[in-house]
Amino acid sequence: MPDPFTVEHVHDVLRQYARKRPDLGTRNALVDAVLEPGSPFDSKAVRTPKRWFVLLSILVLLAFACFVCFNRLW
């Protein structure tokens, strides 16, 4: 009967798999969610932010500025 897998062994195998696949990961998922898709024909093209991200950033900064201004923290 083969030996059962241990947690450490499975963790090491998953870590090695993740290191071999740099296209996977939280960072790449966040970047893909915030930036427009890259051009498959031009790898040096700059990826611009998505409209919703720019709008949300402006609204958050405006709300923060109003909070600071009206609470006399400036």
Contacts in CASP RR format, 6 or more apart in sequence:
PFRMAT RR
TARGET T0000
AUTHOR 0000-0000-0000
METHOD contacts of the structure
MODEL  1
MPDPFTVEHVHDVLRQYARKRPDLGTRNALVDAVLEPGSPFDSKAVRTPK
RWFVLLSILVLLAFACFVCFNRLW
18 24 0 8 1.000
18 25 0 8 1.000
34 49 0 8 1.000
34 50 0 8 1.000
34 53 0 8 1.000
35 47 0 8 1.000
35 48 0 8 1.000
35 49 0 8 1.000
35 50 0 8 1.000
36 47 0 8 1.000
36 48 0 8 1.000
36 49 0 8 1.000
36 50 0 8 1.000
37 47 0 8 1.000
38 45 0 8 1.000
38 47 0 8 1.000
39 45 0 8 1.000
67 73 0 8 1.000
68 74 0 8 1.000
END
